[in-house]
Amino acid sequence: MKFLCECGHPIYDQTDYLPYKAHVISDQDWFNFLDEIDDAIEKTGSTPEDKEKALMRVRSLAVNLSKSVYQCNECGNVFFYRNPPQLEMFRSCSDNPNKELFKSAKGDG
């Protein structure tokens, strides 16, 4: 995927580990997601197949509950990608916005 920010800067989503992309889960879904992780750990059978099913259930839920969010690293505008495919843009109220909102908490790497 590629789109242009209103400032004219292109935003690309063609690879993984992007420092300007994040995945957001609604607070209304957060604890259901955590409960599913708990169940996958605590209630999964001991076979590799059971573990694989639990893992895929958690991953599927993460994908279904999350929204992709992008930040323009030129001007700081933030874009939420919603279903059906639509972008919603938000501007910072600051004259000097933080342009690294989605950078990893673990740093580069």
N, C-alpha and C positions, 0 to 999 in steps of 0.2 A: 504494500500500500504506500502511496505517496500523496501528499496534499500540500497546499501552500497556506502558510499563515497569512493573515491580512497584511503583515509587514512585507510580504513577498518571499520570505525565507521558506525553502522546501523542508518538509518533515517526512522522513522516510521510516518505514517499518518493514525492512526486508531481511532482518537478521535478529538474533537473540542478544540479550545482555545490553540493551540500549540504555544509556544513562539519562535519557530524556523521556523514558516511557515507564509507566507504573501500572499496576493492576489494583483496583479498588473494590473492596467488598462492603456493601451497605451494612451499617450497624444492625439493621433489622435481620440480616442473614448471618452475622458474625458468629453468634453463639451456636447456631445450627451447624455451621462449618466446623467449629471447634469440637462439638459433640460428635460429629462424623469422624473426625480424626481420633478422638478418644475411643470410639467404637472399633475403628480399624485396628488400633493398638491392643485394646483389651479383649475384644470379643472375636477376634479372627482365629480361625483354626490354625493348626500347626503345619499344614502342608504348604509347599511353595505355591500351589494353585490358590489356596485360600488367601495367602498373603498378597498374591498378585491381584486377585479380585478386589480385596480391600483397598489396595493402593490405587487401582484404576477408579474405584468408586470415589475416593477422596479427590483424585485429580480431575475427574469429570465434574464433581461438585464445584471445585475451585474455578474451573473454566466457565461453568454455567452461572455462577454467582458473581463473578467479577466483571468489571468494565475496564477497558483499556483507556489509559489517560496519557496524553502527550504534552510536553512543554516545548515551546519554541525557544531554542537556546540563543536566539537573536534578540527577541523583545520580551520574552517571559510569558506570553499568552499561554493559557492552558486549554487543552481540548479533551473533552470526554467523547469517546466513541461509543455510541449506543446502538441497540438493536431495535427496530430495523436500522440498517446502516445510515447513521446520521452523526455529524459532528456538532457538538455544542461548545462554543468558545467562551472563555472567561478571561477578563483582564485583571491585572493586579491593581490594587488601589494605591500602590507605591510608585513613586517616580523612578525608583531604582530596585526593581523586583529581583528576588533571588532566582537565578536562572538554573539552579541545580537542585530543584525541589525533589527530584526523583532519583538523584544519584544514590548509589548503594550505601547503606549504613556501614558496610564492611570496607568501603573505599574502592578504589580501582581494582579491577581484576576479575 
